[in-house]
Amino acid sequence: MNEQHHHIVKSHDEEQTALRDSLIRMGQLAASQLDAALDAVARRDEAAARQIIAADHGIDMLEQQINHDVIRLIQRGPLASDLRVILAALRVASDIERVGDYAANIAKRSLALNLAPPLPHTRGLAALGGMAVQQLRDVLDAYRTRDGEAALRVRERDAALDTLYTGLFRELLTYMMEDPRAITPCTHLLFMAKNIERIGDHATNIAENVWFMLHGESPLPVRDKRDDSNTAAP
């Protein structure tokens, strides 16, 4: 390998590492935003909720920067294996951006929820949200370390999150039927819970992109899916 070629390869590797680090930073920010949103719901903290809503712009800006970095890498004429890394990065950035949006949505809903008396069901929301935060943190770690098996474990755990979501969905529907005064606040909780369930789906998407980055189009195992809320009856 001549010196010029060695320099090009080293520069390309450094750019890919910088891209990975930017994605991890973006993902950690989204996970922190979700954690903070759940805390704002639990503490009925309006000021904290508004800070979370305002901070979503930072995640959007990071996604734009990552998109620019990806374009620059593509212009360098990457190899096929590099293209997988680049395509996975674009997809992962999009998933993380959506997680940030959902965290902001939860914070917005909490402002409306605070207008009603406290509901015991926020504890169920906290449990669901805590599971989603852990899923997100674990899959980001799998992406950082390029650990396909760890990514698959995150993917498999999405079924447990779906089960917890469906249970909370049914519980909230039952409560709304028993006490019509609870319909408005419970509706906000239902939307929050759905946001969290979708965050679990985005963590699964990231896991599948880790697999794609490492193995290309090699088939993934069939995934168990347990969101029965569309047919759930109290």
C-alpha positions as CSV (number, residue, x, y, z in Angstrom):
1,M,0.0,0.0,0.0
2,N,1.6,3.3,-1.0
3,E,1.7,6.3,1.3
4,Q,-1.1,8.2,-0.6
5,H,-3.5,5.3,-0.6
6,H,-2.8,4.7,3.1
7,H,-3.6,8.3,3.8
8,I,-6.9,8.1,1.9
9,V,-7.9,4.9,3.7
10,K,-7.0,6.4,7.1
11,S,-8.9,9.6,6.4
12,H,-12.0,7.6,5.3
13,D,-11.9,5.5,8.4
14,E,-11.6,8.6,10.6
15,E,-14.6,10.2,8.8
16,Q,-16.7,7.0,9.4
17,T,-15.6,7.0,13.1
18,A,-16.7,10.7,13.4
19,L,-20.0,9.8,11.8
20,R,-20.5,7.0,14.2
21,D,-19.7,9.2,17.2
22,S,-22.1,11.9,16.0
23,L,-24.9,9.3,15.7
24,I,-24.1,8.0,19.2
25,R,-24.2,11.6,20.6
26,M,-27.5,12.2,18.8
27,G,-29.0,9.0,20.2
28,Q,-27.8,9.7,23.7
29,L,-29.4,13.1,23.5
30,A,-32.7,11.5,22.4
31,A,-32.6,8.9,25.2
32,S,-32.0,11.7,27.7
33,Q,-34.9,13.7,26.3
34,L,-37.2,10.7,26.7
35,D,-36.0,10.1,30.2
36,A,-36.6,13.8,31.1
37,A,-40.0,13.7,29.5
38,L,-41.0,10.7,31.6
39,D,-39.7,12.5,34.7
40,A,-41.7,15.6,33.8
41,V,-44.9,13.6,33.5
42,A,-44.3,11.9,36.9
43,R,-43.5,15.2,38.7
44,R,-46.0,17.2,36.7
45,D,-43.2,19.7,36.0
46,E,-44.4,22.3,33.4
47,A,-41.0,24.1,33.2
48,A,-39.1,20.9,32.5
49,A,-41.6,19.9,29.9
50,R,-41.2,23.2,28.0
51,Q,-37.4,22.8,28.1
52,I,-37.7,19.3,26.5
53,I,-40.0,20.7,23.8
54,A,-37.5,23.5,23.0
55,A,-34.5,21.1,23.1
56,D,-35.9,18.9,20.3
57,H,-34.4,21.4,17.8
58,G,-30.9,20.3,18.9
59,I,-31.7,16.7,17.7
60,D,-33.0,18.0,14.4
61,M,-29.8,20.0,13.9
62,L,-27.6,17.0,14.6
63,E,-29.6,14.9,12.0
64,Q,-29.0,17.6,9.4
65,Q,-25.2,17.6,10.2
66,I,-25.1,13.8,9.9
67,N,-26.9,14.0,6.5
68,H,-24.2,16.5,5.3
69,D,-21.4,14.2,6.6
70,V,-23.0,11.2,4.7
71,I,-23.2,13.2,1.5
72,R,-19.5,14.0,1.8
73,L,-18.6,10.4,2.4
74,I,-20.6,9.3,-0.7
75,Q,-18.8,11.8,-2.8
76,R,-15.6,10.1,-1.9
77,G,-16.7,7.0,-3.9
78,P,-17.0,4.4,-1.0
79,L,-16.6,0.7,-1.4
80,A,-19.7,-1.6,-1.1
81,S,-19.0,-2.4,2.6
82,D,-18.7,1.4,3.2
83,L,-22.0,2.0,1.5
84,R,-23.7,-0.3,4.0
85,V,-22.2,1.7,6.9
86,I,-23.4,5.0,5.2
87,L,-26.9,3.8,4.4
88,A,-27.3,2.4,7.9
89,A,-26.2,5.7,9.4
90,L,-28.8,7.6,7.4
91,R,-31.6,5.2,8.6
92,V,-30.4,5.3,12.2
93,A,-30.3,9.1,12.2
94,S,-33.9,9.2,10.9
95,D,-35.0,6.7,13.7
96,I,-33.3,8.8,16.4
97,E,-34.9,12.0,15.1
98,R,-38.3,10.3,15.4
99,V,-37.5,9.3,19.0
100,G,-36.7,12.9,19.7
101,D,-40.1,14.0,18.2
102,Y,-41.9,11.4,20.4
103,A,-40.1,12.6,23.5
104,A,-41.2,16.2,22.7
105,N,-44.8,15.0,22.1
106,I,-44.9,13.3,25.5
107,A,-43.7,16.6,27.1
108,K,-46.4,18.5,25.2
109,R,-49.1,16.0,26.3
110,S,-47.9,16.3,29.9
111,L,-48.8,20.0,29.9
112,A,-52.4,19.1,29.1
113,L,-52.3,16.2,31.5
114,N,-51.3,18.5,34.4
115,L,-54.6,20.3,34.0
116,A,-56.4,17.2,35.4
117,P,-56.1,15.6,38.8
118,P,-53.2,13.1,39.0
119,L,-53.9,9.5,37.7
120,P,-52.3,6.4,39.1
121,H,-51.8,5.1,35.6
122,T,-48.7,7.4,35.1
123,R,-46.8,4.7,37.0
124,G,-47.6,2.2,34.2
125,L,-46.5,4.8,31.7
126,A,-43.2,5.2,33.6
127,A,-42.6,1.5,33.5
128,L,-43.2,1.3,29.8
129,G,-41.0,4.4,29.2
130,G,-38.2,3.0,31.3
131,M,-38.2,-0.1,29.1
132,A,-38.1,1.9,25.9
133,V,-35.2,4.1,27.2
134,Q,-33.2,0.9,28.1
135,Q,-33.9,-0.5,24.6
136,L,-32.7,2.6,23.0
137,R,-29.5,2.8,25.1
138,D,-28.7,-0.9,24.5
139,V,-29.2,-0.6,20.8
140,L,-27.0,2.5,20.6
141,D,-24.3,0.5,22.4
142,A,-24.7,-2.4,19.9
143,Y,-24.3,0.2,17.1
144,R,-21.2,1.7,18.7
145,T,-19.5,-1.7,19.2
146,R,-20.9,-3.2,15.9
147,D,-22.3,-6.1,17.9
148,G,-24.9,-7.9,15.8
149,E,-25.9,-10.4,18.4
150,A,-26.6,-7.6,21.0
151,A,-28.7,-5.8,18.4
152,L,-30.7,-9.0,17.8
153,R,-31.3,-9.3,21.6
154,V,-32.7,-5.7,21.6
155,R,-34.9,-6.7,18.6
156,E,-36.3,-9.7,20.4
157,R,-37.1,-7.7,23.6
158,D,-39.5,-5.5,21.7
159,A,-42.2,-8.2,22.2
160,A,-42.1,-7.6,25.9
161,L,-42.5,-3.9,25.4
162,D,-45.5,-4.5,23.1
163,T,-47.1,-6.8,25.8
164,L,-46.6,-4.1,28.5
165,Y,-48.1,-1.4,26.2
166,T,-51.2,-3.6,25.4
167,G,-51.8,-4.1,29.1
168,L,-51.6,-0.4,29.8
169,F,-53.9,0.3,26.8
170,R,-56.6,-2.1,28.1
171,E,-56.3,-0.7,31.7
172,L,-56.8,2.8,30.5
173,L,-59.8,1.9,28.3
174,T,-61.4,0.2,31.3
175,Y,-60.8,3.2,33.5
176,M,-62.3,5.5,30.9
177,M,-65.5,3.3,30.7
178,E,-65.9,3.3,34.5
179,D,-65.3,7.0,35.0
180,P,-66.2,9.4,32.1
181,R,-64.4,12.2,33.9
182,A,-61.2,10.4,33.2
183,I,-61.6,10.2,29.4
184,T,-59.6,13.4,28.6
185,P,-56.6,12.7,30.8
186,C,-56.6,9.0,29.9
187,T,-56.7,9.9,26.2
188,H,-53.5,11.9,26.7
189,L,-51.9,8.9,28.5
190,L,-53.0,6.6,25.6
191,F,-51.2,8.9,23.1
192,M,-48.1,9.0,25.3
193,A,-48.1,5.2,25.6
194,K,-48.4,4.8,21.9
195,N,-45.5,7.3,21.4
196,I,-43.4,5.0,23.7
197,E,-44.5,1.9,21.8
198,R,-43.3,3.5,18.6
199,I,-40.0,4.4,20.2
200,G,-39.6,0.7,20.8
201,D,-40.2,0.1,17.1
202,H,-37.5,2.6,16.2
203,A,-35.1,0.9,18.5
204,T,-35.9,-2.3,16.7
205,N,-35.3,-0.5,13.3
206,I,-31.9,0.5,14.6
207,A,-31.1,-3.0,15.7
208,E,-32.0,-4.3,12.2
209,N,-29.7,-1.7,10.6
210,V,-26.9,-2.8,12.8
211,W,-27.4,-6.3,11.4
212,F,-27.6,-4.9,7.9
213,M,-24.4,-2.9,8.4
214,L,-22.6,-6.0,9.4
215,H,-24.2,-8.7,7.3
216,G,-25.8,-7.0,4.3
217,E,-29.0,-8.6,3.1
218,S,-28.6,-11.8,5.1
219,P,-32.1,-12.8,6.4
220,L,-33.0,-11.8,9.9
221,P,-34.9,-14.3,12.2
222,V,-38.7,-13.9,12.4
223,R,-39.6,-11.4,15.1
224,D,-42.4,-11.9,17.6
225,K,-44.8,-8.9,17.6
226,R,-47.3,-8.5,20.4
227,D,-49.1,-5.1,20.0
228,D,-52.7,-6.2,20.3
229,S,-54.1,-2.8,21.1
230,N,-55.9,-2.6,17.7
231,T,-58.1,-5.5,18.8
232,A,-57.8,-5.2,22.6
233,A,-61.0,-5.4,24.5
234,P,-61.3,-4.4,28.2
